[in-house]
Amino acid sequence: MSRTNLANHAAPPSRVLIIDDSVVARSVLGRMVEGTRRFAVAGAFSDARAALSWLAKNRVDVILLDIEMPGIDGLTALPDLLIASEGAKVLIVSSSADEGAGVSVQALALGAADTLVKPSIGAFGGRFAEVLEERLSRLFETPADTHRSPSGYGPVAAPRDFDLVAIGASTGGIHALSQFLRAIPTSFQKPILVTQHLPATFMSYFAAQLAVLGGRPCQVATDSMRIRPGRIIVAPGDAHMRVVRTSGGAAIRLTREKAASGCMPSVDPMFETIAQVYGKRALGVVLSGMGRDGCDGAGNMIDAGARVLVQDQATSVVWGMPGAIANAGRASAVLPPDEIGRLVAGRGGGA
């Protein structure tokens, strides 16, 4: 096939919508997007209302969204933009999206795929263009063989009796976690462990938010912390959360060695040690996330007789982590996060 024909068969660039009240920012971001060749600007607006009206008749793949805007701010508009765009991936590009900022975690919880700090107007060039292209490309990455949802699972049986739920998630996982937790009644007393890929500076805010969503206490893990009923424990951003046996049950052990997945914290060590301590009395859940972290650990859990439920592709921001497990044949069920929550609550409730 000639180069011309190859070009004709190349996939069209992904369509990007820019929403920022600064005309300079819209112009610069637009040039950067067009310079990637993989992405193209489909529209650019100074306020959310105009963007929502435009989305009523147009479709995009990505939305670059500022937070601080006159009228409807970005956080307020985010849920409506996700609905109007029929699930476009939203990348927050805002000066208020500093690492550890509460608004960043709020944006991720509301469904944003990622956040990126917008530099000052004078620092908009150079390296930022590379970072923006990297973040945009990352939204569409999936590991090999995770481009499709598996079929043929048939009716989904409720999980067997279990003593603990362990959840792994990354990009898009906070929004999925909120849907999962909203489906869990406050009467559910099994302990819940969460390894979510987030910087350490996010974790205290993240834990506070999970406490509200889950209707139960939530703590950032510390070394030797006891695992107790009715509580959520989240891995700190700078250590793996492992589980060890104790005379009174089980406790957390934090370690900082390099994980095979390259993630810190990593889901694999959590799943591996939970399989050792709880065996078939554990339940694993893997939600939206990039890469394949959790796939090896899911194998440990399945070998121990436990079950692993993963989020489906249609509702995942990135079907990397759950997709890797599903395609490796290690998923007991593939479902939307709210359905996973209802399934877990159906057999795991009570004291």
C-alpha positions in Angstrom: 0.0 0.0 0.0 1.4 3.4 -0.9 2.1 6.1 1.7 -0.9 8.1 0.4 -3.2 5.2 0.9 -1.8 4.6 4.4 -2.5 8.2 5.2 -6.0 7.8 3.9 -6.6 4.8 6.2 -5.1 6.5 9.3 -7.5 7.0 12.2 -8.9 10.6 12.3 -7.5 12.8 15.1 -9.4 12.8 18.4 -11.7 15.8 18.8 -10.9 18.2 21.6 -13.1 20.9 23.2 -11.4 23.7 25.1 -13.3 25.6 27.8 -11.3 28.5 29.4 -12.2 32.1 30.0 -8.8 33.4 28.9 -8.5 34.1 25.2 -4.8 33.7 25.4 -5.0 30.3 27.1 -7.6 29.1 24.5 -5.3 30.2 21.7 -2.1 28.7 23.2 -3.8 25.4 24.2 -5.4 25.2 20.7 -2.0 25.5 19.0 -0.5 22.9 21.3 -3.4 20.5 20.6 -3.1 21.0 16.8 0.6 20.5 17.0 0.2 16.9 18.3 -1.4 15.7 15.0 -3.1 13.0 17.0 -5.6 15.5 18.4 -7.6 18.4 16.8 -9.5 21.3 18.2 -13.2 20.9 17.5 -14.4 23.9 19.5 -13.2 26.5 22.1 -15.4 28.5 24.4 -15.0 31.0 27.2 -17.7 29.7 29.4 -19.5 26.4 30.3 -23.0 27.5 29.2 -21.8 28.1 25.6 -19.9 24.8 25.6 -23.0 22.9 26.8 -25.2 24.4 24.1 -22.6 23.5 21.5 -22.4 19.9 22.8 -26.1 19.5 22.2 -25.2 19.1 18.5 -21.6 18.2 18.4 -19.4 15.3 19.8 -15.9 15.4 21.1 -13.5 12.8 22.6 -11.7 15.1 25.1 -12.6 18.3 27.0 -9.9 20.6 28.4 -11.6 22.4 31.2 -10.5 25.3 33.4 -11.9 25.5 36.9 -11.9 29.2 37.8 -14.3 30.8 35.3 -17.0 33.5 35.6 -20.6 32.3 35.8 -20.6 28.5 36.1 -17.2 27.3 37.4 -15.6 24.2 36.0 -16.4 21.9 39.0 -20.0 22.9 38.9 -20.2 22.3 35.1 -18.2 19.1 35.1 -21.1 16.6 35.7 -23.3 18.3 33.0 -20.4 18.3 30.6 -19.9 14.6 31.0 -23.5 13.9 30.3 -23.8 16.4 27.4 -20.6 15.0 25.8 -21.8 11.4 26.3 -18.7 10.4 28.3 -15.9 12.5 26.8 -12.7 12.3 28.8 -12.2 15.5 30.8 -8.7 16.8 31.5 -8.7 19.7 34.1 -6.2 22.3 33.0 -6.2 24.9 35.8 -3.8 27.0 37.9 -5.8 25.8 40.9 -5.1 22.1 40.2 -1.9 22.0 42.2 -0.8 18.6 43.6 -2.7 18.1 46.8 -5.3 20.7 46.1 -8.8 19.8 47.2 -10.3 21.0 44.0 -8.2 18.4 42.1 -9.6 15.5 44.2 -13.1 16.9 43.8 -12.7 17.1 40.1 -11.5 13.5 39.9 -14.4 12.4 42.2 -16.8 14.1 39.9 -15.5 12.2 36.9 -12.5 14.1 35.5 -10.0 11.7 34.0 -6.9 13.7 35.1 -5.7 17.1 36.2 -2.9 19.3 35.0 -1.6 22.6 36.5 -1.9 25.4 34.0 1.2 27.6 34.1 1.2 31.4 34.0 0.7 32.9 30.6 4.5 33.7 30.4 5.4 30.1 31.0 3.0 28.5 28.6 5.6 27.3 26.1 8.3 24.7 25.9 7.9 21.7 28.3 4.2 22.3 28.9 3.3 21.4 25.3 5.1 18.0 25.8 3.3 17.4 29.1 -0.1 18.3 27.6 0.5 15.9 24.7 1.6 13.2 27.1 -1.5 13.6 29.3 -3.8 13.6 26.4 -2.2 10.5 24.9 -2.3 8.7 28.3 -6.1 9.1 28.4 -6.4 6.7 25.5 -3.7 4.2 26.4 -4.6 0.6 27.2 -2.3 -2.4 27.7 -2.0 -5.1 25.0 -5.1 -7.2 24.6 -7.4 -4.9 26.7 -9.2 -3.3 23.8 -12.4 -5.2 24.3 -14.7 -6.4 27.0 -14.9 -10.1 27.4 -18.2 -11.8 26.7 -19.9 -14.9 27.8 -19.9 -14.4 31.6 -23.6 -15.2 31.8 -25.5 -14.7 35.1 -23.3 -13.2 37.9 -23.5 -15.0 41.2 -23.2 -13.1 44.4 -19.7 -13.4 45.9 -19.3 -16.2 48.5 -19.0 -15.2 52.2 -16.0 -12.9 52.7 -14.3 -11.1 55.5 -12.7 -8.2 53.7 -13.0 -6.1 50.5 -9.8 -4.9 48.8 -10.1 -2.3 46.0 -7.5 -1.2 43.4 -8.0 1.8 41.1 -6.1 4.5 39.2 -7.2 7.0 36.5 -11.0 7.5 36.7 -11.0 5.3 39.8 -12.2 8.0 42.2 -15.4 8.6 40.4 -15.9 4.8 40.1 -15.2 4.5 43.9 -17.9 7.0 44.7 -20.4 5.0 42.6 -19.3 1.8 44.3 -19.5 3.2 47.8 -22.9 4.8 47.3 -24.3 1.4 46.6 -23.0 0.0 49.9 -25.4 0.5 52.9 -24.0 1.8 56.2 -25.0 -1.5 57.8 -22.2 -3.2 55.8 -19.5 -3.9 58.3 -16.7 -5.7 56.4 -13.5 -3.7 56.3 -12.6 -2.1 53.0 -9.0 -1.5 51.9 -8.3 0.9 49.0 -5.1 1.3 46.9 -5.7 4.3 44.6 -2.9 5.8 42.5 -2.6 9.3 43.9 0.2 11.5 45.3 0.8 11.4 49.0 -0.4 15.0 49.4 -3.9 14.1 48.2 -4.5 11.3 50.7 -5.8 13.1 53.8 -8.4 14.9 51.6 -9.2 11.7 49.7 -9.7 9.8 53.0 -12.1 12.5 54.3 -14.1 12.3 51.1 -14.3 8.5 51.1 -15.6 8.7 54.7 -18.5 10.9 53.5 -19.2 8.8 50.5 -19.0 5.5 52.4 -20.8 6.7 55.5 -18.1 5.2 57.7 -14.7 6.1 59.2 -11.8 6.2 56.7 -8.1 6.5 57.6 -4.9 6.8 55.7 -2.9 3.6 56.5 0.0 3.7 59.0 2.3 0.8 59.8 0.8 -1.8 62.2 -2.7 -0.3 61.9 -5.3 -2.9 62.9 -7.9 -3.9 60.3 -11.2 -3.4 62.0 -14.9 -3.9 60.9 -16.8 -1.0 59.5 -13.8 1.0 58.4 -12.1 2.1 55.2 -8.3 2.1 55.0 -6.5 3.8 52.1 -2.9 3.3 51.1 -0.7 6.3 51.5 0.7 7.8 48.3 4.3 6.9 49.2 4.1 3.2 50.3 2.5 -0.1 49.4 -0.2 -1.4 51.8 0.4 -5.0 52.7 -1.5 -7.2 55.1 0.0 -9.4 57.8 -1.5 -11.8 60.4 -1.6 -10.8 64.0 -2.7 -12.5 67.2 -5.9 -10.5 67.1 -6.6 -10.8 63.4 -4.8 -8.7 60.7 -2.9 -5.5 60.4 -1.3 -3.2 57.8 2.4 -3.3 56.9 3.8 -0.5 54.8 6.7 -1.1 52.5 8.4 1.0 49.9 10.3 -1.4 47.6 9.9 -1.0 43.8 6.9 -2.8 42.5 6.9 -4.7 39.2 4.1 -2.4 37.9 6.2 0.6 38.7 3.3 2.1 40.7 3.6 3.6 44.2 1.4 2.5 45.9 0.8 -0.7 44.0 -2.3 -2.9 44.0 -0.3 -6.1 43.5 1.3 -6.3 47.0 -2.0 -5.6 48.6 -3.7 -8.4 46.7 -0.8 -10.8 47.1 -0.7 -10.5 50.9 -4.5 -10.5 51.3 -4.5 -13.8 49.4 -2.0 -15.1 51.9 -3.9 -13.9 55.0 -7.5 -14.2 54.0 -7.5 -16.8 51.3 -10.9 -17.5 49.9 -12.4 -15.2 52.5 -11.3 -12.1 50.6 -13.0 -10.2 47.8 -11.0 -8.1 45.3 -12.4 -5.2 43.2 -10.5 -3.4 40.4 -11.9 -0.2 39.0 -10.9 2.1 36.2 -7.1 2.7 35.8 -4.2 2.8 33.4 -1.7 0.0 33.0 -2.0 -3.5 34.5 -1.3 -3.0 38.2 -3.4 -5.5 40.2 -3.3 -8.2 37.5 -0.6 -10.3 39.1 -2.1 -9.9 42.5 -5.5 -10.9 41.1 -3.9 -14.1 40.1 -2.8 -14.7 43.7 -6.3 -14.1 44.9 -7.9 -16.4 42.4 -5.4 -19.1 43.2 -6.3 -18.8 46.9 -10.0 -19.3 46.1 -11.0 -15.6 46.4 -13.1 -13.8 43.8 -12.1 -10.6 41.9 -14.8 -8.3 40.4 -13.7 -5.7 37.8 -15.3 -2.6 36.2 -16.6 -2.9 32.7 -15.1 -1.1 29.7 -18.1 1.0 29.0 -18.0 2.8 32.3 -14.2 3.0 32.8 -12.3 6.1 32.0 -9.4 3.8 31.1 -10.0 0.1 30.8 -6.4 -0.8 31.5 -6.2 -2.4 35.0 -9.7 -4.1 34.9 -9.2 -5.0 31.3 -5.9 -6.7 31.9 -7.5 -8.9 34.6 -10.5 -9.7 32.5 -8.5 -10.7 29.5 -6.2 -12.8 31.7 -9.2 -14.8 32.8 -8.9 -13.7 36.4 -12.2 -11.7 36.6 -15.1 -13.4 38.4 -17.4 -10.7 37.0 -17.2 -7.6 34.8 -19.7 -4.9 35.8 -20.3 -1.2 36.3 -19.1 0.0 39.7 -22.6 0.6 41.2 -23.6 -2.9 40.3 -20.4 -4.2 41.9 -21.3 -2.3 45.0 -24.8 -3.8 45.1 -23.4 -7.3 44.5 -20.9 -6.9 47.3 -23.5 -5.5 49.7 -25.9 -8.3 48.9 -23.7 -11.0 50.5 -21.2 -9.1 52.6 -23.5 -7.1 54.8 -24.1 -7.6 58.5 -21.8 -7.7 61.4 
